[in-house]
Amino acid sequence: MSKIFRDWNVDQQWLLPASVRELVPAGHLAHFVRDTVREELDLSAILDAYEEERGYPPYHPVMMTALLLYGYCQGIYSSRRIARACEERVDFMAVTAMQRPDFRTISDFRKRHLGALGALFGQVLRMCQRAGLVRLGHVALDGTKVKANASKHKAMSYGRMKHEEALLAAEVSEWFEQAEAADAEEDGRFGTDRRGDEMPSWVADKQQRLGKIRQAKAALEAEAREQAAEARAVQKTDRSSKGKKGGGSPPPASSAEPKERAQRNFTDPDSRIMKGPDGFVQAYNCQAAVDAQSQIIVAQEVTQATNDKRELVPMVMQIKENTGHKAQEISADAGYCSEENLKELNRRRIDGYVATGRQRHGEASATGAKPSESGRRVRAMRAKLRRGGWRSRYRLRKQTVEPVFGQIKQARGFRQFLLRGLRKVQGEWSLVCIAHNMLKLVAARTG
């Protein structure tokens, strides 16, 4: 007797349409994200943007928001890949109720509402607080370099800009003279009423490149002037705080001209060349403050700074703003160590564990420090970490914040921004952090 198999008829039509809730099992992440966005998030900032009654009805903004957040939770960030998933994956169909927005609709929705989407970070964080996932007993702070949507080979230094500007200006001027001579010769041959004065494409291309170089050069010079003004203000403040009155030599004037090696990228001018694990990359510096209780991100930011020294205080302030409470303990690596940062932690009555140097293999804590960084508070912090040894609370840093970056970059594959410009990149990083917190929240509720 032959084996009997279950019937498999691809041409069989359904008598009744299936419910989207039956597409994936109960308790699936797709149901959680869809229902959370529908029932628990305030999307009035997005909904209020739709005031025009005329025109074909757009896709529902709540559905589009849920679709984007679910895509980020699944490690799918490209609008084209999200659109394809709406056609091929039943979990995405469970979110969209089997609707299929195209990639341009998804991309435009994200760009149009990027600020409002990023602001959802605070709402999701408060949901995590209500679930008991945020204690703020210990918060670890760190930064990671994420590649910009630009090649480092499209950047040019200020010194090379000056050299290239002179060469291109001379070359374009010579070509204009050649074009004018050719026009005169053609006028004599064909007559003045015949066309012949179009600018050759090879001249236009060079002129466009010259314009880009001049624009980038002017931007670098403007930044240098701003930095020089800030430096003069700091020098003036330092002189007044030391009680120096009249007579003394004035503070040295800071140069308002950019350094020869200062660079600017033509594709994404807001991005910077930064040192990463794999060498120098065109990137942004992404900050995250993570609660040690459940690895919830309680504060996040994107900066253009190549180091983390100025980010500790803003992140501490953002923790208080986002959660309504200050962190009891803060741990951070040596990139955040400075006299001013340690002074601010002490002023806010936060127990700090900030490395004063790189931690060598086999050492209990990172206590080394450069002589120039060995102020009174730095020396006290070094002694504090040394006394704690292997039991120091600093040990919580690596097991708190670094796994979060591993989950974002390795598990969910977010290694490069899709958008360009600091403001847009900040919104995109917010979406990544929202997705991370939602995954922690659903794990806590189902676990």
C-alpha positions as CSV (number, residue, x, y, z in Angstrom):
1,M,0.0,0.0,0.0
2,S,1.5,3.4,-1.0
3,K,1.9,6.2,1.5
4,I,-0.9,8.8,1.6
5,F,0.2,12.4,1.6
6,R,-1.6,15.6,2.5
7,D,-3.3,17.3,-0.4
8,W,-1.2,20.1,-2.1
9,N,-3.2,22.0,-4.6
10,V,-1.7,25.4,-5.5
11,D,-4.7,26.2,-7.6
12,Q,-7.1,25.8,-4.7
13,Q,-9.0,29.0,-4.0
14,W,-10.0,30.1,-0.5
15,L,-13.7,30.3,0.2
16,L,-13.1,32.8,3.0
17,P,-10.1,35.2,3.2
18,A,-7.7,34.5,6.0
19,S,-7.3,36.9,8.9
20,V,-3.9,38.6,9.1
21,R,-3.7,37.5,12.7
22,E,-3.5,33.9,11.4
23,L,-0.6,34.6,9.1
24,V,1.9,34.3,11.9
25,P,1.6,32.6,15.3
26,A,0.1,34.4,18.3
27,G,2.8,36.2,20.3
28,H,4.9,36.9,17.2
29,L,6.9,40.1,17.0
30,A,4.8,41.3,14.1
31,H,1.7,41.3,16.3
32,F,3.5,43.1,19.1
33,V,4.9,45.9,16.9
34,R,1.6,46.4,15.0
35,D,-0.5,46.5,18.2
36,T,1.9,48.6,20.1
37,V,2.0,51.3,17.4
38,R,-1.8,51.2,17.0
39,E,-2.7,51.3,20.7
40,E,0.1,52.6,22.8
41,L,2.0,55.2,20.8
42,D,0.9,58.8,20.3
43,L,1.3,59.5,16.6
44,S,-0.5,62.9,16.5
45,A,2.6,64.6,15.3
46,I,2.5,62.4,12.2
47,L,-1.3,62.3,11.7
48,D,-1.7,66.1,12.1
49,A,0.5,66.6,9.0
50,Y,-2.3,65.2,6.8
51,E,-4.7,68.1,6.4
52,E,-5.5,68.1,2.6
53,E,-8.8,66.3,1.9
54,R,-8.3,66.2,-1.9
55,G,-6.3,63.5,-3.7
56,Y,-6.2,59.8,-3.6
57,P,-6.2,58.4,0.0
58,P,-2.6,57.7,1.1
59,Y,-1.6,54.6,3.1
60,H,-2.5,54.9,6.8
61,P,0.4,56.7,8.7
62,V,-0.1,54.3,11.6
63,M,0.5,51.3,9.4
64,M,3.5,52.9,7.7
65,T,5.0,53.7,11.1
66,A,4.5,50.1,12.3
67,L,6.0,48.9,9.0
68,L,9.1,51.0,9.4
69,L,9.6,50.0,13.0
70,Y,9.1,46.3,12.3
71,G,11.6,46.5,9.4
72,Y,14.2,48.0,11.7
73,C,13.5,45.3,14.3
74,Q,14.1,42.7,11.6
75,G,17.4,44.4,10.5
76,I,15.8,45.5,7.2
77,Y,16.5,49.2,6.6
78,S,16.4,49.8,2.9
79,S,13.0,51.0,1.5
80,R,13.4,48.6,-1.4
81,R,14.0,45.6,0.8
82,I,11.0,46.6,3.0
83,A,8.7,46.9,0.0
84,R,9.9,43.5,-1.3
85,A,9.2,42.0,2.1
86,C,5.6,43.3,2.0
87,E,5.2,41.1,-1.1
88,E,7.1,38.0,0.0
89,R,7.0,37.7,3.8
90,V,3.9,36.8,5.7
91,D,5.1,38.5,8.9
92,F,5.3,41.8,7.0
93,M,1.8,41.1,5.6
94,A,0.6,40.7,9.2
95,V,1.8,44.2,9.9
96,T,0.4,45.8,6.7
97,A,-2.8,43.8,6.5
98,M,-1.5,42.6,3.1
99,Q,-1.1,46.1,1.7
100,R,1.9,46.6,-0.5
101,P,3.3,50.2,-0.5
102,D,6.1,50.6,-3.0
103,F,9.7,51.6,-2.0
104,R,9.3,55.2,-3.0
105,T,6.2,55.6,-0.8
106,I,8.2,54.1,2.1
107,S,11.2,56.2,1.5
108,D,9.2,59.4,1.2
109,F,7.2,58.7,4.4
110,R,10.4,58.1,6.3
111,K,12.0,61.4,5.0
112,R,8.9,63.4,5.6
113,H,8.3,62.3,9.2
114,L,11.8,61.5,10.3
115,G,11.7,64.0,13.1
116,A,8.4,62.7,14.5
117,L,9.5,59.1,14.1
118,G,12.7,59.8,16.0
119,A,10.7,61.5,18.8
120,L,9.0,58.1,19.4
121,F,12.2,57.1,21.2
122,G,11.0,58.8,24.4
123,Q,7.5,57.1,24.3
124,V,9.0,53.6,23.8
125,L,11.5,54.3,26.6
126,R,8.7,55.3,29.0
127,M,7.0,52.0,28.1
128,C,10.1,50.2,29.1
129,Q,10.1,52.1,32.4
130,R,6.5,51.1,33.1
131,A,7.5,47.5,32.4
132,G,10.3,47.8,35.1
133,L,13.2,47.5,32.6
134,V,14.8,50.8,33.5
135,R,16.3,51.1,37.0
136,L,19.1,53.6,36.4
137,G,21.2,51.9,39.1
138,H,24.1,51.7,36.7
139,V,24.2,53.3,33.2
140,A,27.1,52.6,30.8
141,L,28.0,55.1,28.2
142,D,29.9,54.5,25.0
143,G,30.2,55.6,21.4
144,T,30.6,53.7,18.1
145,K,31.6,54.8,14.7
146,V,28.9,54.1,12.0
147,K,29.8,54.6,8.4
148,A,28.2,57.5,6.6
149,N,26.5,57.1,3.2
150,A,29.6,58.5,1.5
151,S,33.0,57.3,0.5
152,K,36.1,58.7,2.2
153,H,37.7,59.0,-1.2
154,K,35.2,61.7,-2.0
155,A,36.7,63.9,0.7
156,M,39.4,66.5,0.0
157,S,41.8,68.3,2.4
158,Y,41.9,72.1,2.6
159,G,45.4,72.2,1.3
160,R,44.5,70.2,-1.8
161,M,41.4,72.3,-2.3
162,K,43.6,75.4,-2.6
163,H,45.9,73.6,-5.0
164,E,43.1,72.2,-7.1
165,E,41.1,75.4,-7.1
166,A,44.0,77.3,-8.7
167,L,44.6,74.6,-11.3
168,L,40.9,74.2,-12.2
169,A,40.4,78.0,-12.4
170,A,43.3,78.3,-14.8
171,E,42.1,75.3,-16.8
172,V,38.5,76.5,-17.1
173,S,39.7,80.0,-18.0
174,E,41.8,78.6,-20.8
175,W,39.0,76.5,-22.1
176,F,36.6,79.5,-22.1
177,E,39.1,81.3,-24.2
178,Q,39.3,78.3,-26.6
179,A,35.5,78.2,-26.7
180,E,35.3,81.9,-27.5
181,A,37.9,81.5,-30.2
182,A,36.0,78.5,-31.7
183,D,32.7,80.6,-31.6
184,A,34.4,83.4,-33.4
185,E,35.8,81.1,-36.0
186,E,32.4,79.4,-36.5
187,D,30.7,82.8,-36.7
188,G,33.0,83.7,-39.6
189,R,32.4,80.4,-41.3
190,F,28.6,79.9,-40.8
191,G,27.4,83.4,-40.0
192,T,26.3,85.1,-36.8
193,D,22.7,83.8,-37.0
194,R,23.7,80.1,-36.6
195,R,24.0,78.4,-33.3
196,G,27.6,77.6,-32.1
197,D,27.9,79.2,-28.7
198,E,26.9,76.2,-26.5
199,M,29.3,75.5,-23.7
200,P,31.1,72.2,-24.3
201,S,30.2,69.5,-21.7
202,W,33.8,69.1,-20.8
203,V,34.0,72.7,-19.8
204,A,30.7,72.5,-17.8
205,D,31.9,69.4,-15.8
206,K,35.2,71.1,-14.8
207,Q,33.3,74.3,-13.9
208,Q,30.9,72.3,-11.7
209,R,33.8,70.6,-9.9
210,L,35.4,74.0,-9.4
211,G,32.2,75.3,-7.9
212,K,32.0,72.3,-5.5
213,I,35.6,72.8,-4.4
214,R,35.0,76.5,-3.8
215,Q,31.8,75.8,-1.8
216,A,33.6,73.2,0.4
217,K,36.6,75.5,0.9
218,A,34.3,78.3,2.0
219,A,32.5,76.0,4.5
220,L,35.9,74.9,6.0
221,E,36.9,78.5,6.3
222,A,33.6,79.4,8.0
223,E,34.1,76.5,10.5
224,A,37.6,77.7,11.2
225,R,36.4,81.2,11.9
226,E,33.8,79.9,14.4
227,Q,36.3,77.7,16.2
228,A,38.7,80.7,16.4
229,A,36.0,82.9,17.9
230,E,35.1,80.2,20.5
231,A,38.8,79.8,21.3
232,R,39.2,83.5,21.9
233,A,36.1,83.5,24.1
234,V,37.5,80.7,26.2
235,Q,40.8,82.4,26.5
236,K,39.1,85.6,27.6
237,T,37.1,83.7,30.2
238,D,40.2,82.0,31.5
239,R,42.0,85.3,31.9
240,S,39.1,86.9,33.8
241,S,38.6,83.9,36.0
242,K,42.3,84.1,37.0
243,G,41.8,87.7,38.1
244,K,44.2,89.2,35.6
245,K,43.5,92.9,35.1
246,G,44.8,95.2,32.4
247,G,48.4,95.5,31.5
248,G,49.1,91.8,30.9
249,S,49.8,90.4,27.5
250,P,46.6,89.6,25.5
251,P,45.7,86.0,24.8
252,P,47.2,84.6,21.6
253,A,45.0,85.0,18.6
254,S,43.8,81.7,17.2
255,S,44.2,81.2,13.5
256,A,41.0,81.7,11.5
257,E,42.3,79.7,8.5
258,P,41.6,75.9,8.4
259,K,44.5,73.5,8.8
260,E,45.9,72.2,5.6
261,R,44.8,68.6,6.5
262,A,41.2,69.7,7.4
263,Q,38.8,67.7,5.2
264,R,35.3,68.0,3.8
265,N,33.3,65.3,2.0
266,F,31.5,66.3,-1.2
267,T,28.9,63.5,-0.9
268,D,27.9,64.1,2.8
269,P,29.6,67.2,4.1
270,D,28.4,66.6,7.6
271,S,30.2,63.3,8.0
272,R,33.9,63.2,9.1
273,I,36.9,61.0,8.7
274,M,37.1,58.9,11.9
275,K,39.3,56.1,13.3
276,G,37.4,52.9,13.5
277,P,38.3,49.3,14.3
278,D,39.1,48.7,10.7
279,G,41.0,51.9,10.0
280,F,39.9,55.3,9.0
281,V,36.3,55.6,7.7
282,Q,33.9,58.3,6.6
283,A,31.5,58.1,9.5
284,Y,29.5,59.6,12.4
285,N,30.0,59.1,16.1
286,C,26.9,57.4,17.5
287,Q,26.4,57.6,21.3
288,A,24.3,55.4,23.5
289,A,23.7,55.3,27.3
290,V,22.5,51.8,28.3
291,D,20.8,50.8,31.6
292,A,22.6,47.8,33.1
293,Q,19.3,46.2,34.2
294,S,18.0,45.0,30.8
295,Q,20.3,46.7,28.3
296,I,17.7,49.4,27.5
297,I,19.0,52.5,25.7
298,V,18.1,55.4,27.9
299,A,19.8,58.2,25.9
300,Q,21.2,58.4,22.4
301,E,22.8,60.9,20.0
302,V,24.8,61.3,16.9
303,T,27.7,63.7,16.7
304,Q,30.4,64.8,14.3
305,A,33.1,64.8,17.0
306,T,35.9,62.3,16.4
307,N,36.3,61.6,20.1
308,D,33.8,61.3,23.0
309,K,35.2,63.8,25.5
310,R,32.4,66.4,25.0
311,E,29.6,63.9,25.0
312,L,29.4,62.8,28.6
313,V,27.6,65.8,30.1
314,P,25.0,66.1,27.3
315,M,24.2,62.4,27.6
316,V,23.9,62.6,31.4
317,M,21.4,65.5,30.9
318,Q,19.5,63.6,28.3
319,I,19.1,60.6,30.7
320,K,17.4,62.9,33.2
321,E,15.2,64.5,30.5
322,N,14.1,61.2,29.0
323,T,13.4,59.3,32.2
324,G,12.7,62.0,34.7
325,H,15.4,60.6,37.0
326,K,19.2,60.8,37.1
327,A,21.5,57.8,36.9
328,Q,23.0,56.7,40.2
329,E,26.2,55.4,38.6
330,I,27.8,56.1,35.3
331,S,30.6,54.1,33.7
332,A,32.5,55.1,30.6
333,D,35.8,54.4,28.9
334,A,38.9,56.6,28.8
335,G,37.6,58.6,25.9
336,Y,35.2,60.4,28.3
337,C,37.8,61.1,31.0
338,S,38.6,64.8,31.7
339,E,38.7,67.0,34.8
340,E,35.6,68.9,33.7
341,N,33.6,65.7,33.1
342,L,34.5,64.3,36.5
343,K,33.8,67.6,38.1
344,E,30.3,67.6,36.5
345,L,29.6,64.1,37.7
346,N,30.5,65.1,41.2
347,R,28.4,68.2,41.0
348,R,25.4,66.2,40.0
349,R,26.1,63.6,42.8
350,I,26.5,60.8,40.3
351,D,28.9,58.0,41.3
352,G,31.3,57.9,38.3
353,Y,33.5,55.0,37.1
354,V,35.5,56.5,34.2
355,A,38.6,54.9,32.9
356,T,41.7,57.0,33.1
357,G,43.6,55.0,30.4
358,R,43.4,52.0,28.2
359,Q,42.9,48.7,30.0
360,R,45.7,46.2,29.2
361,H,45.0,42.5,28.9
362,G,44.9,40.9,32.3
363,E,44.5,44.1,34.2
364,A,41.6,44.6,36.6
365,S,40.8,48.1,35.4
366,A,41.9,50.8,33.0
367,T,43.9,53.0,35.2
368,G,46.7,54.3,33.1
369,A,46.8,58.0,32.2
370,K,48.8,60.5,30.2
371,P,50.7,63.0,32.3
372,S,48.8,65.9,30.6
373,E,45.5,64.3,31.8
374,S,46.5,63.7,35.4
375,G,44.6,66.4,37.2
376,R,43.4,66.1,40.8
377,R,40.1,64.4,39.9
378,V,41.7,62.1,37.3
379,R,44.2,60.9,39.9
380,A,41.4,60.3,42.4
381,M,39.5,58.3,39.8
382,R,42.5,56.3,39.0
383,A,43.0,55.4,42.6
384,K,39.3,54.6,43.0
385,L,39.4,52.1,40.1
386,R,42.6,50.6,41.3
387,R,41.2,50.0,44.8
388,G,38.1,48.3,43.3
389,G,40.2,46.0,41.2
390,W,38.2,43.1,39.7
391,R,35.2,44.1,41.9
392,S,35.0,47.6,40.6
393,R,31.7,48.7,39.2
394,Y,33.6,49.7,36.1
395,R,33.4,46.0,35.1
396,L,29.7,46.5,34.2
397,R,30.6,48.8,31.3
398,K,31.7,46.1,28.9
399,Q,28.9,43.8,29.6
400,T,26.3,46.5,29.4
401,V,26.9,48.8,26.4
402,E,29.3,46.9,24.2
403,P,26.8,44.0,23.7
404,V,24.2,46.5,22.6
405,F,26.4,47.8,19.8
406,G,27.1,44.1,18.9
407,Q,23.4,43.4,18.7
408,I,22.8,46.5,16.5
409,K,25.7,46.0,14.2
410,Q,26.2,42.3,14.0
411,A,22.8,40.7,14.8
412,R,20.7,43.3,13.0
413,G,23.3,44.4,10.4
414,F,23.2,48.1,10.9
415,R,26.7,49.1,9.8
416,Q,26.0,52.1,7.6
417,F,23.5,55.0,7.4
418,L,21.2,55.2,4.5
419,L,20.5,58.9,4.8
420,R,22.9,61.9,4.5
421,G,23.2,64.9,6.7
422,L,23.5,65.2,10.4
423,R,19.8,65.9,11.1
424,K,18.6,62.9,9.0
425,V,21.3,60.6,10.4
426,Q,20.2,61.6,14.0
427,G,16.6,60.5,13.1
428,E,17.8,57.3,11.6
429,W,19.9,56.4,14.7
430,S,16.8,57.1,16.8
431,L,14.8,54.5,14.8
432,V,17.6,52.0,15.3
433,C,17.5,52.6,19.1
434,I,13.7,52.5,19.2
435,A,13.8,49.1,17.5
436,H,16.4,47.8,20.0
437,N,14.3,48.9,22.9
438,M,11.1,47.4,21.4
439,L,12.9,44.0,21.0
440,K,14.0,44.1,24.7
441,L,10.4,45.0,25.7
442,V,8.8,42.2,23.8
443,A,11.4,39.7,25.1
444,A,10.6,40.8,28.7
445,R,6.8,40.5,28.1
446,T,7.0,37.1,26.4
447,G,9.8,35.7,28.6
